[in-house]
Amino acid sequence: MSPLTDLFVAEIRRVAATGQVQEIEDTEFGRKYTVPGELNGPAGSVRVLTVWLQEPEQSAPRLVTVHPR
């Protein structure tokens, strides 16, 4: 991966580890978590919402999407 991709991934992981869950919703695909946060990078920062899905029988949620707030 490139250094910028590594930075982006690290920032997403930081939001997941330190952010407060804003919403939890049970869906047909599993439990969905919405976590707001701020991504920091070389060009500045942006407030985002991350959405994670914990599928049945999976131990950890996976990232579904990230979009600006």
C-alpha positions in Angstrom: 0.0 0.0 0.0 1.1 3.6 -0.5 1.9 5.8 2.5 -1.4 7.8 1.9 -3.4 4.6 1.9 -1.7 3.5 5.1 -2.5 6.8 6.7 -6.2 6.6 5.6 -6.5 3.0 7.0 -4.8 4.1 10.3 -7.2 7.0 10.6 -10.3 4.8 10.0 -9.0 2.3 12.6 -8.4 5.2 15.1 -12.0 6.4 14.6 -13.3 2.9 15.2 -11.2 2.5 18.3 -11.9 5.9 19.9 -15.2 7.0 18.5 -18.5 6.8 20.3 -21.2 4.7 18.6 -24.0 7.0 17.6 -26.5 4.4 16.4 -27.0 0.7 16.5 -29.4 -1.0 14.2 -30.3 -4.7 13.7 -30.7 -5.5 10.0 -31.3 -8.6 8.0 -27.5 -8.7 7.4 -26.4 -8.2 11.0 -25.9 -5.5 13.5 -25.0 -2.1 12.0 -23.0 0.5 14.0 -22.7 4.2 13.0 -19.6 5.9 14.4 -18.8 9.6 13.8 -15.3 10.8 13.8 -12.7 13.1 12.3 -10.1 11.9 9.8 -6.8 13.8 9.8 -4.5 13.8 6.8 -1.9 15.9 4.9 -4.5 18.3 3.5 -6.3 18.8 6.8 -9.2 17.1 8.5 -12.8 16.1 7.7 -15.7 15.0 9.9 -17.1 11.7 8.7 -19.6 9.0 9.6 -18.3 5.4 9.5 -20.7 2.5 9.2 -19.7 -1.0 10.4 -21.5 -4.3 10.1 -21.1 -7.2 12.5 -22.5 -10.2 10.6 -23.9 -13.2 12.4 -21.2 -15.5 13.7 -18.4 -13.0 13.0 -16.3 -11.9 15.9 -15.5 -8.4 14.6 -17.5 -5.9 12.6 -16.3 -4.9 9.1 -16.2 -1.4 7.6 -19.1 -0.8 5.2 -18.7 2.8 4.2 -17.2 6.2 5.2 -18.8 9.5 4.1 -18.4 13.1 5.1 -20.9 14.7 7.5 
